[in-house]
């Protein structure tokens, strides 16, 4: 549903026009920054520092952790692209054709804000490589779980079983691949001791072997030994 000026000679409110211009400018700036940073990473950026940290890791877990780190960086790129796409769409919804949507601009702006928060969380310059790998693992796992739950919610009679079941099987394979990668990186998912009845269960990733090494050697990896995340109540993970 859209609204248009009452007569051909009128325009949308000045606030709408100004908002549209700002949104388009932000989208263009984001695209420019993405192109610049992708082609020429800045010295001291998280990607460069993480690469240096991982290049010196020769442990049996190094391969799995490099894979997780690469996927985490790829997630950050996809989040930027997602935000850019929604910013452009938001600009169109704010009167690019002379009409303004009534409600969709609120949903679009929320997606942009959430993407900004997720990007800041993943690329937080205040955390080290180990913590970033943990955050990437959390994001990958939650994405795989949500994708599977979404497919499972499709009523059995709505699609031909020959279509629905392969979709479910594919989501299960993707989720299991995430589990395998997390295990390959030496991470395990364990139950948090703190849980409130009726609230989403608080689960956390805990690094078994690396956490023990951190306790014994006092390395920086102690801070990355576990990360609390919210997951759906029906999920049950044990060490």
C-alpha positions in Angstrom: 0.0 0.0 0.0 1.4 3.4 -1.0 0.5 7.1 -0.7 0.9 9.7 -3.3 0.4 13.5 -3.3 -3.2 14.6 -3.7 -2.6 16.4 -6.9 0.1 16.2 -9.7 1.6 19.5 -8.7 2.3 18.5 -5.1 5.2 16.5 -3.8 5.8 14.2 -0.8 6.6 15.9 2.5 10.0 17.4 2.8 10.9 14.9 5.5 10.3 12.0 3.2 12.3 13.5 0.4 15.2 14.4 2.7 15.2 10.9 4.2 15.2 9.3 0.8 18.3 11.4 -0.3 20.1 10.5 2.9 19.4 6.8 2.5 20.6 6.7 -1.1 23.8 8.6 -0.1 24.4 6.1 2.7 23.9 3.2 0.3 26.4 4.7 -2.1 28.9 5.4 0.7 28.6 1.8 1.9 29.2 0.4 -1.6 32.2 2.6 -2.0 33.7 1.6 1.4 33.0 -2.1 0.6 34.8 -1.8 -2.7 37.7 0.1 -1.2 38.3 -2.2 1.8 37.8 -5.4 -0.2 40.5 -4.4 -2.7 42.9 -2.8 -0.3 42.5 -3.9 3.4 43.8 -1.2 5.7 46.9 -1.8 7.9 45.8 -3.0 11.4 42.3 -4.0 10.3 40.8 -7.2 11.9 41.3 -9.2 8.7 45.0 -8.5 8.6 45.5 -9.1 12.3 43.5 -12.3 12.2 45.5 -13.5 9.3 48.7 -12.9 11.1 47.5 -14.8 14.2 46.3 -17.8 12.2 49.4 -18.0 10.0 51.5 -18.8 13.1 49.1 -21.6 14.3 50.5 -25.0 13.5 48.3 -27.0 15.9 46.2 -29.9 14.7 43.2 -27.6 15.0 44.7 -24.9 12.7 43.0 -26.1 9.5 39.5 -26.1 11.0 40.0 -22.7 12.5 41.2 -21.1 9.3 38.1 -22.4 7.6 35.9 -20.9 10.3 37.7 -17.6 10.1 37.3 -17.5 6.3 33.6 -18.2 6.6 33.3 -15.6 9.3 34.9 -13.0 7.1 32.6 -14.1 4.2 29.6 -13.6 6.5 30.7 -10.1 7.2 30.8 -9.4 3.4 27.3 -10.9 3.0 26.0 -8.7 5.8 27.4 -5.6 4.1 25.8 -6.6 0.8 22.5 -7.3 2.6 22.5 -3.9 4.2 23.4 -2.2 0.9 20.5 -4.0 -0.9 18.0 -3.0 1.8 19.2 0.6 1.8 18.6 0.9 -1.9 15.2 -0.7 -1.5 14.4 1.6 1.4 15.3 4.6 -0.9 12.8 3.3 -3.5 10.1 2.9 -0.9 10.6 6.5 0.2 9.3 8.0 -2.9 11.7 7.3 -5.8 8.7 7.0 -8.1 6.6 9.7 -6.4 4.9 7.3 -4.0 5.8 6.3 -0.5 5.0 2.9 1.2 3.0 3.0 4.3 4.7 0.3 6.3 7.5 -1.5 4.4 10.1 1.3 5.1 9.9 0.4 8.8 10.7 -3.3 8.1 13.5 -2.4 5.7 15.2 0.1 8.1 15.1 -2.6 10.8 16.9 -5.0 8.6 19.6 -2.4 7.9 20.0 -1.6 11.6 20.2 -5.3 12.5 22.8 -5.9 9.8 24.9 -3.0 11.2 24.8 -4.5 14.7 25.8 -8.0 13.4 28.6 -6.6 11.3 29.9 -4.6 14.3 29.7 -7.7 16.5 31.6 -9.9 14.0 34.3 -7.4 13.1 34.7 -5.9 16.6 38.2 -4.5 16.7 38.3 -5.0 20.4 38.3 -8.8 20.3 41.0 -11.2 19.1 41.1 -13.8 16.4 39.9 -16.6 18.8 36.9 -14.7 19.9 36.0 -13.8 16.3 36.2 -17.4 15.3 33.8 -18.2 18.1 31.4 -15.6 17.0 31.5 -16.8 13.5 30.8 -20.3 14.6 27.8 -19.1 16.6 26.4 -17.2 13.6 26.9 -20.2 11.3 25.2 -22.6 13.6 22.2 -20.4 14.3 21.8 -19.8 10.6 21.8 -23.5 9.8 19.4 -24.3 12.6 17.0 -21.5 11.6 17.1 -22.6 8.0 16.3 -26.2 9.0 13.5 -25.1 11.3 12.0 -23.0 8.6 11.8 -25.9 6.2 10.4 -28.2 8.8 7.6 -25.8 9.5 6.3 -26.2 5.9 3.1 -28.4 6.2 3.7 -31.8 4.7 0.7 -31.5 2.4 1.6 -28.2 0.9 4.4 -29.5 -1.3 5.0 -32.7 -3.2 7.0 -35.0 -0.8 9.5 -35.4 -3.6 10.2 -31.6 -3.3 9.8 -31.1 0.5 12.0 -34.0 1.7 15.0 -33.1 -0.4 14.8 -29.6 1.0 14.8 -31.0 4.5 17.7 -33.4 3.7 19.7 -30.6 2.2 19.2 -28.4 5.3 20.2 -31.3 7.5 23.4 -31.8 5.5 24.3 -28.2 5.8 23.7 -28.2 9.5 25.7 -31.3 10.0 28.5 -29.8 7.9 28.6 -26.8 10.4 28.7 -29.2 13.3 31.6 -31.1 11.7 33.5 -27.8 11.0 33.0 -26.7 14.6 34.4 -30.0 15.8 37.3 -29.8 13.4 38.2 -26.5 14.9 38.2 -28.0 18.4 35.0 -26.3 19.6 32.2 -28.0 21.6 28.8 -26.8 22.5 27.9 -27.2 26.1 25.0 -26.3 28.4 25.2 -23.0 30.2 24.7 -23.5 34.0 22.5 -20.4 34.0 19.0 -20.9 32.6 15.6 -19.4 33.5 12.5 -21.5 33.1 10.4 -20.5 30.2 13.2 -18.4 28.6 15.4 -19.3 25.6 18.1 -21.6 26.8 21.5 -20.0 27.1 24.1 -22.2 25.5 27.7 -21.5 25.0 30.6 -22.6 22.9 33.5 -23.8 25.0 37.0 -24.6 23.7 38.0 -27.7 25.6 41.6 -28.3 24.7 42.5 -24.6 24.0 40.8 -23.5 27.2 42.8 -25.9 29.3 46.0 -24.6 27.6 45.0 -21.1 28.4 44.4 -21.9 32.1 47.9 -23.5 32.2 49.8 -21.0 30.2 47.8 -17.8 30.8 47.5 -17.0 27.1 45.0 -14.6 25.6 42.9 -17.5 24.5 41.3 -17.7 28.0 38.9 -14.9 27.0 37.8 -16.9 24.0 37.2 -20.1 25.8 33.5 -19.7 25.8 30.8 -17.4 24.4 27.2 -17.3 25.6 24.5 -17.2 22.9 20.7 -17.4 22.8 19.3 -20.5 21.1 15.8 -21.9 20.9 14.5 -23.8 24.0 14.2 -27.1 22.2 17.8 -27.4 21.3 19.8 -29.6 23.7 23.6 -29.8 23.4 26.0 -31.5 25.6 29.8 -31.6 25.8 
